[in-house]
Amino acid sequence: MYFWYILKNYIKNFLITLFAFAFLFVLVDYSFNFSKLPNSSNLQILYLFYMFIYAIFLIYPLALVFGFLLTLNKMIKFNELVSFYSLGFSPFKVLKPFLVLSISVFLLMSFLQFNKLAYVNQYAKAIKNNMQLRNKNIFLKFNNKIVYIKELNPILKKAYNLKVFVLENNELVKIITTKEASFIDNKWQSKLSKVLILNKDKWIVTYKKNLSFLENFKPKILSNLKSLNNISFYDAYIAIKYFKNIDLNRILSIVFFKIFTPLSLIVLIMILFIIAPIHIRLSNIAIFMIKSVTFSIVIWGGELLLFKFTKQGVLPYYVLAFPFVILVLLFLILRRYR
């Protein structure tokens, strides 16, 4: 019964904190970008929805800690925590409901980062830019091909003025050019393409209709390799596996930020539980809460700052794991001496 009692209170406080922060985030963003949004009320509502989902992904680690602090504060003030210890409950047993929910939320959010929800911020940006989210002059190596795209629209999944240089043993053997191609069924398809094939030092020119090429050359991956605002876990895997000569530091910094930021704050929950007073008379609970909230914001903000630096290439991506490692070591030290 104790497990469900603590879990129920933690879920309630977590959801209150999460939605409150998300609504505040959306309200501030909307007030700043209202003049840039289209006049259509439907598009404005869709923009607010996308930003709300994006805010949840961004803020949920901090909401886990704040929800925990609200629950812990109630347990201390009403002598519930000391009662659990008096009944013979171990600290881990009391902490277990908090860990179960925190890890479950982390796994759920990580699972959602494998699909299109990872790109809600880009969808919102496209609405703000009147659906004109385009990238220009993309030049990448993909397997044994070199690809040039003059203009890419990742929302419509279309590429304009596309050229594909096919290599064999580092020698050019084929060139495919098309004015427009669409990404359909995991492949790029063009209604009319010009194909040049090198045959005995001579170029043979042919024209092909409904040509399919560049499998797994995803438009969202291309867009993010250019702008690097976001990328799903699956697309990050595809980019690392298939694309050549790209800056992996930027892609891995996004992945590490999405993984190690929530993990760091989950470890912080464990640390705060260990150092928390068990009774209101043993220390000033208000001071403890203020320090805990401040430290939580510092950790979360520090991860955001490191993410900005790693995404720009100033720092290597693995520095995003440093706060997590430091907090784990701190937890092990506190656990040993408490």
N, C-alpha and C positions, 0 to 999 in steps of 0.2 A: 504493500500500500504506500509506503514512504516514497518509493520510486516514482509512482504515478502522481503523487501529490507534488513533489518537487518539479517533475517534468511538466505538469500542467501549468504551474506558476511560471516556469521558465519560458514555455512556449508563448504564453500570454504576454509576458514582458518583452520577449524578443520581437514578436509581431507588432506590438505597439511601437516599439523603438524603430523598427525597420520601416514601417509605413509612415511614421512621423517624419523621419529623415528623408525618405523618398519623396513625400509630398512637398517638403520644404525645398529639396533640390529642384524639383520640377517647377515650383512656384518662382524661385529665383531665376532659373534658366528662362522661363516663359516671359518674365518681366524684362529681361535683357534682350530677348530675341523676338518680341512681339511684332515689332515693326518690319522684321525681315521675313515673317511667315506669310504665306499666300492668304488671300481673303476668304478662301473656302473654309467653312467651319468644320467640314469633315476631315480635311487635311490637317487642320489645327488640332483636332481631337486625336487623330492618328499620331501626330507629332508628340503630343503630350503622353500618349500611351507608350511610344517607343522610348521616350526619355525616362518615363517611370520605370520601365524594365531595366534600362541601362543603369539608373540610380540604384536599383536593388542589387544588381551585380557588383556595383562599385562599393556600396555601403554595408552590405550584409556582414562582412567580418567585424566591423565596428559595432554593429547592432547586436552581434552575438555577445560581445563583451559587456555592452551597456545593459542588455537584458539580464545577463548573469549578475551584474552589480545590483540591479534593482531587486532581483530575487534574493540575493545574499543579504542585502540591507533589511528586507522584510524578515528573513529568518533570524537575523541577529537581534533586531528590535523586539520581536515577539518571543524571544528565548527558544526558538525552534532549533537552532543550531546546537546550542548547549544541551538541549533535551536529547537530541540524536546521539551526542557523544556520551551522555549519562546512561543511555540505554545500551551502550556497548558498540555503537556503530563506528566503524573505522572511517578516517577521512576520505579514503578512496571510495567507500560505499556511498557516502553522501555526495561526493563529486561525480559519481557515475552517471546520474541523469543529465548533468550538464555536458559531459563528454559525449554521451550518446546523441543528444540533439545537435551539438556543435559539429560533430563529425558527419552526422547524417545530412545536415544542411550543406556542409562543404562538398560532400559527394554528389548531392543533387545538383548544386550549382556547377560543379565541374562537369557533370554529365550534360547539362544544358549548354555548356560551352562547346560541345561537339557539333551542334547544329546551327541553323540560321539565326537563332536568338543571340549568338555572339556578335552579330552585325547590326543590332538595333540602333546603335549610335550612328552608323552610316546611313541607315534608312531615314533617321530623323534629319541628318545633315542634308540628304537628298531633297527632302520636303522643304527644308529651309532655303535650299538653292534652286527651288522650282524644278526639281527632278533633273537637275543638270550636274550630277556628280560624275565628272569625267576625268580621265587621266590621259596625258598626252606624251608622245615620244617614249614609249616603253621599249627597251632593248634588253633582252635576256637570252641566256643559253638554257635550253630545255632538252635534256638527254643529249642526243647527237644532232640537235637542231639549234639554230640561232634564229630568234624571232624578233621582228620589229613591228610594232603597232603604233601608228601615228596618233590614233585616238581610240580610247576604250571607255565604254559606258557599262560599268559592272552591274547597275540596277537592271538595265534592259538586256544585259548579257550580249552585247554587240561590240564588234571591233571593226574599225574603219581603216582602209589602206594598210592591209596586213601583208607582210612578207615573211616567208619561211625559207631559210637557207639550210638545206639538208647536207650533212657532212658524213663522209665515210673515210676512216683512217686520216682524219684531219684534212681531207680534201673535199672541195665543194662538188657535189654531183647533181644537185637538183635545187631549183628555186620555184617556190609557189607564191604567186601574188594574187590578191583579190581586193576589190574595193570595199566589200562588206562581208562579214561572216557573223554567224550567230552560234551561241553555245547551246547545243541540243543533245540530250542523251549522253552527257559527259564527253562530247566531242564538238569541235568547231566544224560548222558546215557552211559552205558557200554555194550560192546558186550558179555562179560562173567564176571559174578560176583559170588563170594562165599558168601553165606548168612548163618550165624550161629544164630539159634533161641533157646532161653532158654525155655525149657519145663519141668517143675517139676524137677528142679535141674540137668537137662541133656541138653547137647547141641546137637541140630539137625542140621546137615550140609546139605545144598542143593546148587546146582549150577543153576543160572538163566541166560538166554540169553536176551540181549536187555533190561536190567533193567533200569528203570527211577527212579530218586530219587533227593532229595535236590532242590526243586523248589525255584527260586529266589536267589539261592546261586551263585551270579554272579562272573565270573572270574576277571573282572575289579575291583570290590569291594574288592575281596580278595587281589589282587595285591596292591591296595592302602592302605589297612589295614596293609600291610606289609611294604611298602616303603613310603606311605603317601606323594607322590609328588603332587597328584591332585585327585579330585573326582568330578563327576557331581552332580548337585543338586538332581536329581532323585536317583542316587545311594547312596547319603548320606542319603536320606530319607529311602531307603530300609535297609541300614546298621543299622540305629538307630532303625528301627522298628523290624527287625528280628534277628540281631546279639546280642548275650549276652556276657557279660564280656569283652567288648572292650573299648578302651580308647576313649571316645566321645570327649575329649578335642581336639584331633588332627583333627578329622573330622569336628567339629564345627568351629575350627580355620580357616580351608579352606573356609567354607561357609561364615563365618563372614568377612573374608578378601575380598572375591568377592563381598560382599554386601556393607560393610561400607567404603571401600576405595573410590569407585566412589561417594557414597553419601556424604562423607566428602568433596571431591573436588567440588561437585556441590554446597554445602553450601558455600565453599570458594569463588566460583564465585559470589554469592550473596553478600558476605562481601566486596570483592574487588570492586564491582559495587557501593556499598554505599560510600566507602571511596575514590573513584576515583575522581580526579578534573574534573570539567565540561568544563573547558576552559584551553587552553595551557598556558595562561598568569597567571593563578592563582597558578601554582606550576610547578616544574620541572617534566615533564612527563617521562623523561628518568629515573630519580631516582625512580619514582613510579613503572615503569615497572620492573626495576632491583629488587626492594624489593618484588614485587608481584611474579616474577619468582622464586626468592630465597625461599620465603615462601611456594610456591606451591611445590617445590622440597622437602623441609623439611617435609611437611605434607605427601607427597607420599612416601618419603624415610622412614619416621617414621613408617608408616603403614607396609612397607616391613620389617622393623626391628622388630616390634612387632609381625608380622606374623612368623618370624623365631623363636622367643622366644616361642610363644604359640604352634607352631607346635612341638617343642622339649619338651613341657610340663613344661618349666620354668615358664611361666605365664598362668593364665586361659584364655580361649578363649574370654571371654567377654571384656577383656581390649582392643580388637580391635575396640570396639564401643566407647571408651573414646574420641578419637579425634573428632568423629562426634558429640558427646554430647557437648564437649567444644566449637566447632565451632558454633553449633546451639545457645548456650547461648551467645556467643560473638556477633552473628548476631542480636539476640533479644535486647541486650544492645545497640549496635550501631544504630539499627533502632529506638530505643526510644529516643536517645539523638541527633539524626541527623535530 
